[in-house]
Amino acid sequence: MSEFIVITGLSGGGRSQAADILEDLGWFVIDNLPPLLIPKVSELAQAPGSSISKVALVVGTGPYHAEVLPALDALRRNSTRVRILFLEASTDVLVRRYESSRRRHPLDDDGGLGLADAIEAERDLLDPVKDRADVVVDTSELNVHQLRDRLLALFGDETADAGMQTTIISFGYKHGLPLDTDLVIDCRFLPNPHWVEDLRPLRGTDEQVRDYVMAQSVTSRFLDDLAALLQLLLPAYIAEGKSYLTVAFGCTGGHHRSVVIGEEIARRLRDAGYDPKVVHRDVDR
């Protein structure tokens, strides 16, 4: 049976870039598909003799917004595995993207609504679709390479029975919160290696920094309690049908403490039988 990813979201949010990335990952991509054709594509992909096992459908909005939810419901009824990826961005970022591309927003064909109002109108129209999404990615602060890393963490090297995909992200608060996360853990209570001259130029992936963070008296208890909490939460999320869980660990710059803690939690989750992906968002910034 084929598995499907439906790429949808705000116009200008990065649907085309996501489609290119998934195509590189081996997905059969159909771009700009009218929602009414989704069930027919599902039928053809799952017909006897079909060699298509992974299908990514890029679904726009424009005049089709009222058709999206019924089509997604039909796809989920008739397919083994369907995941919905919803891409969004802040209004000011979307305005800059449209001004740069000199394209007209699909809800402002006659130019009378205004770009910012068209973006907000589309945001309101797509709220019910966003509510159905398995994962929401905010691309406001992501370049194409960072988006690729995010999608690799979510969809790379998967199998159809992979269960819930868990992603661990480290980040720096001074670079802004990652917006598409489920749980955010603040690691700034730990002593900061930045203030140790020999450790400042290093990163949390270096042994010296890891040893320093792990040697702090509070670190061991924090990790034990947090790992126990996650091992309680993950089976409960899976039982509720959650497909993705993203846990973000933050420190000031995203170079030291959050990286060490993220790596250690990922190791403990692997020991418990999970297979988390790890992304260090700001380690090289």
N, C-alpha and C positions, 0 to 999 in steps of 0.2 A: 504494500500500500504506500502511496506517495505521502509525503509530509509537506505542509504548506507554511510559508511565512507571508503574511499580508503586511506590506509596507504602506502606511497611511500617515496622515498628520497634516499639519499646516502647510500651505503652499509656501515654498521657500525654506522649509524646515530641513531639507536635505534628503528628500526621497530619492532623487536621481543618483546622488552620491552613494546612498545606502544600497541601491540596486546594483551599481557597478561593483561595490565591495562584495556583495553576496554572489554576484556572477563570478568574481575571482575565486570565491570559496567553493565553486562547483554547483551553485544553484542555477536552475533553469529560470530565467527572469523574463517576465512579461510586463512591460511598462505601460502606464496610462490605460489600464484596463477598465472599461465601464463596469460598474458593480453587477449589472444584470448578466454579464457574461461569466462571472465567477463560477456559478454552478456548472456551466457547460465545460469550462476549462478543467474543473475538478473531475467531471465525468470522463473526459478524454484522457487525462493524466492517469486515472486509475483503471482504465479499460484493460482487459486481458491483453498481454503482449506489449504493453507500454513499457518503454525503457526509462521513463522519467520518474525519478524517485524523490527529488527535492525541487519544489516549485516555489519561487518568490513572485508574488503578485503585487505590483505597484498600483495602488488605487488612489486616484485623485479625487477632488471634490467638485468644485465648479457647480454645474447644474445637477450633479449626481448625489448630493449629500443625503437626500431622503432615501436613496436606494442602498446606501452602504450597509446599514445595520441588518436589514433583511437578508442581504446577500451573504454577510458574514455568518449569520445564524444558519443559513442553509449550508454553507461550507462546513461549519462545525458539525452539523448533523450527519453529513455524508462522508466525512473524512476521518482518518485515524488520528492525525495530529495536526492541529492548526494553532499557530501562534501569531499574534497581532503585535506589530512593532509600530508605535506611534511616535512620530518625530515632531518636536515643537521648538520654538525659540521665542525670545522676548520680542515685543512689538517693535522696539527701537532697532533691534538687530535685523528683523525682517524688513523694516523700512529701508535700512542701509543696503541690504542685499538687493531689493527691488530697484532702488535708485542706481545701484552699480550696474545691474544687468539691463536696465532700461526696458524691462518687461512690465506688462500691465497685470495687475492682480485679477484672477478669474472671477471674483465677485464685483469687480469694478470695470466691466467691459466698456461702459459708456463714459467712464471718467467722472461721473457725477457724485459717486459716494466718497471718494477720497481714499488714499492708500491706507492710512492708519485705521480709519473706520472700517474699511473692507477687511483688514486683518482681524480686527476685533469681532466683526460679524462672523467671519469664518471660525474663529475660536469658539464662539458661542454655539454655532451649528455643530461643531465636531466634539463638543463636550461629551455627549452620549457615546461616541466612538472611543474617545479617550478612556472613558470609564470601563469599556470592555477590553482594553488593551492588556496584553500580558506584560509588556515592558514599555515604559515611556522614557525616551531619551531627549533631553534638552540640549540642542546643538548650539546654543548661544555663544558659548566659549570654546567650542570645539573646531579645530581645523580638520581638513580631510584626513590627515594622518591619525589624529586623536579619535575621530569617528571610526576609522578602520580598526584601531585598537579596541574600541568599545564593542564593536560588532564581532570582532574576533573572540573577545572574551565571552560574548553572549551566544554566538552561533558556530564558532569554529570547533572542529573535531567533535561533533555531536553524533549521537546515535538516536534512533527513534524512541528508545526506552531509557533515555538518559535521566528522566525524572526532573526534579527541580535543579536549575542551573544556578549555582552560587558564585557570586563575584565579590572579591575583596578589593577595595580601592583605598590607596593611601593618598592624602592630599594635604596642601598647606592652606590654612585659613586665610593667609594674606593674599592668596590667589582666588579666593571665593569658594563657597560651598559647592560640591557637586550636587546638582539639582535632581538627578534621576536615581536617587538612592532610597532604600527602605529604612535603614538604620544608620545613624551617624554617632560615632564614638569619639569623644574629645580626649586626646592623649596629652594635652598640654600640662596636666598635673605632674607628669614625670619630669625628672631633672633633664635639662636640655643639653645634649652634647655640643651644641653650637658654642657654648661658653667654655668648652675645653679646647684650647688652642690646637692641639694635635688632631682633634677629631673634627674640627669645623669644616675642613675641605673634603672630608669623607662623606659617605652616604650610608643609609641604614642597611644596605646590602653588604657593606664591608664588615669583616669580622670584629674589628676593634670597636666599632660603633655598637654592633649587636651585643658584644660582651659588656659594654658600659651600661646600656639600657637594661639588659637582663640582670645585671648585678644589683640594681636598685632594690631596696627592701620591699617596696610596694608593688613592684612589677609582677612577681610570682603570684601573689594573691589576686591581683587584678586579672591576670591571664586565666588563672584557675576558675574564678567566678564567672568571667565572661565566656569561657569555653563551655562551662556547665550550662549557662543561660542559652547559648546558641544550640547546644545539643538538645535542649528542651524545646526550643522554638522551631528548629528545622523540621522535625517530624510532624509537628502540628501544622506548619505551613503546607507541607506536602499533603497531609490529610485533607486540607481545605482546598487542594487543587492549585496551589500557587506554582507557577512555572519558573519564576525567577526571583532571586533574592540578592540584593546588593547591599553589602555592609561596608561603610566608609569609615576610615580611621584618619583623624586629622591632627596635625601639630602645626606649629607656627609657619614653617616654610615648606613642609612636606618632604624634607630631606632625610630626617633621622628617625625620630621616635615613631611616627606613624608607619614608616616603612618597616621598622623592626617588628612592631606589634602586628601589622598586617601579615607579614611573613610567618610569624609564630602562630597566629590564629589559623592561617591556612594550613600549616603543618599539622596542628592538632585536629582540624576538621578532616584532613586526609587520613590521619590515624583512626578517626572514628568512622571511616568508610565513605566520606564525601569526596568530591573532586572539584574544589573551588578553583576558579581562575583568579589570577592576581594582576592588578594594574596599579602601577605607581605613577599617578598622574603628573605630579610636580617634582619628581626626584631630580630632574635635570634642568629645572627652571632656575 
